[in-house]
């Protein structure tokens, strides 16, 4: 078991950081950058994944942390949906969609694992976790 002392130690937060940076990279292309609404929406959703994991870590109780993790998971699903719109608008190609979509899926898998752990645990969110 690894001792988790900071939100930065969480694999789900680390993966969500990769996701948000991937989304920012995708939205820099000229056509995507001109769609201010979709660009802002997908960037906000990706950031929400990372930020809710961090905020939930310091929520104080496992139940409250789980609530934030569920919000983060929903935001990752929002990113996945918005990727399809970006593909449909020809802002990204299928390979770019697949790469970012898979990052979101992996992030959700890690979030789900953390939720499962917290539901079974009597520990506070900043105690030993896997």
C-alpha positions as CSV (number, residue, x, y, z in Angstrom):
1,X,0.0,0.0,0.0
2,X,1.1,3.5,-0.8
3,X,0.5,6.4,1.6
4,X,-1.4,9.1,-0.1
5,X,-0.7,12.5,1.5
6,X,-1.5,14.9,-1.2
7,X,-4.1,14.9,-4.0
8,X,-1.1,15.0,-6.5
9,X,-0.3,11.4,-5.3
10,X,-3.6,10.1,-6.6
11,X,-3.4,8.2,-9.9
12,X,-6.8,9.5,-10.9
13,X,-5.7,13.1,-10.5
14,X,-2.5,12.4,-12.4
15,X,-4.4,10.8,-15.3
16,X,-6.9,13.7,-15.3
17,X,-4.0,16.1,-15.6
18,X,-2.9,14.3,-18.7
19,X,-6.5,14.4,-20.0
20,X,-6.8,18.2,-19.5
21,X,-3.5,18.9,-21.1
22,X,-4.5,16.7,-24.1
23,X,-7.7,18.6,-24.4
24,X,-5.9,22.0,-24.3
25,X,-3.5,20.7,-27.0
26,X,-6.4,19.7,-29.2
27,X,-8.2,23.0,-28.8
28,X,-5.2,25.0,-30.0
29,X,-5.7,24.0,-33.6
30,X,-7.0,27.0,-35.7
31,X,-10.5,25.7,-36.5
32,X,-11.2,24.4,-33.0
33,X,-9.8,27.6,-31.4
34,X,-12.3,29.7,-33.4
35,X,-15.3,27.8,-31.8
36,X,-15.1,29.7,-28.6
37,X,-18.2,28.0,-27.0
38,X,-17.1,24.4,-27.7
39,X,-13.5,25.1,-26.9
40,X,-14.4,26.7,-23.6
41,X,-16.9,24.0,-22.7
42,X,-14.5,21.0,-23.3
43,X,-11.7,22.8,-21.5
44,X,-13.9,23.5,-18.6
45,X,-15.2,20.0,-18.4
46,X,-11.7,18.5,-18.6
47,X,-10.5,20.9,-15.9
48,X,-13.5,20.0,-13.8
49,X,-12.3,16.4,-13.7
50,X,-8.9,17.4,-12.3
51,X,-10.2,20.0,-9.9
52,X,-13.0,18.0,-8.4
53,X,-10.6,15.2,-7.6
54,X,-8.4,17.7,-5.8
55,X,-11.2,19.4,-4.0
56,X,-12.8,16.2,-2.9
57,X,-9.5,14.9,-1.5
58,X,-9.7,17.7,1.1
59,X,-13.5,17.3,1.7
60,X,-13.0,15.7,5.1
61,X,-15.1,12.6,4.8
62,X,-15.1,9.6,2.5
63,X,-18.8,10.3,1.6
64,X,-18.0,13.8,0.6
65,X,-14.9,12.8,-1.4
66,X,-17.1,10.2,-3.2
67,X,-19.5,13.0,-4.1
68,X,-16.7,15.0,-5.7
69,X,-15.4,11.9,-7.5
70,X,-18.8,11.3,-9.0
71,X,-18.8,14.9,-10.3
72,X,-15.3,14.4,-11.8
73,X,-16.5,11.1,-13.5
74,X,-19.5,12.9,-15.0
75,X,-17.2,15.7,-16.3
76,X,-15.0,13.1,-18.0
77,X,-18.1,11.7,-19.7
78,X,-19.0,15.2,-20.8
79,X,-15.5,15.5,-22.3
80,X,-16.1,12.3,-24.2
81,X,-19.4,13.6,-25.6
82,X,-17.9,16.9,-26.6
83,X,-15.1,15.1,-28.5
84,X,-17.7,13.6,-30.8
85,X,-19.0,17.1,-31.6
86,X,-15.4,18.2,-32.3
87,X,-15.0,15.2,-34.6
88,X,-18.3,16.0,-36.3
89,X,-17.3,19.6,-36.9
90,X,-13.9,18.4,-38.3
91,X,-11.9,20.1,-35.6
92,X,-10.2,16.8,-34.7
93,X,-9.7,13.5,-36.5
94,X,-10.6,10.0,-35.4
95,X,-7.1,9.3,-34.0
96,X,-7.2,12.4,-31.9
97,X,-10.7,11.5,-30.6
98,X,-9.6,8.0,-29.8
99,X,-6.5,9.2,-27.9
100,X,-8.4,11.7,-25.7
101,X,-11.4,9.5,-25.3
102,X,-9.2,6.7,-24.0
103,X,-7.5,9.1,-21.5
104,X,-11.0,10.0,-20.2
105,X,-12.0,6.3,-20.0
106,X,-8.8,5.5,-18.1
107,X,-9.5,8.5,-15.8
108,X,-13.0,7.2,-15.1
109,X,-11.7,3.7,-14.4
110,X,-9.3,5.1,-11.8
111,X,-12.0,7.3,-10.3
112,X,-14.3,4.2,-10.0
113,X,-11.5,2.3,-8.3
114,X,-11.1,5.2,-5.8
115,X,-14.9,5.3,-5.1
116,X,-14.9,1.5,-4.5
117,X,-12.0,1.8,-2.1
118,X,-13.6,4.7,-0.2
119,X,-16.9,2.8,0.1
120,X,-15.1,-0.1,1.7
121,X,-12.7,1.9,3.8
122,X,-13.0,3.3,7.3
123,X,-10.0,5.6,6.7
124,X,-10.0,9.2,5.8
125,X,-9.3,10.1,2.2
126,X,-5.7,11.1,3.1
127,X,-4.8,7.8,4.7
128,X,-3.2,4.7,3.1
129,X,-4.8,3.7,-0.2
130,X,-3.9,1.5,-3.1
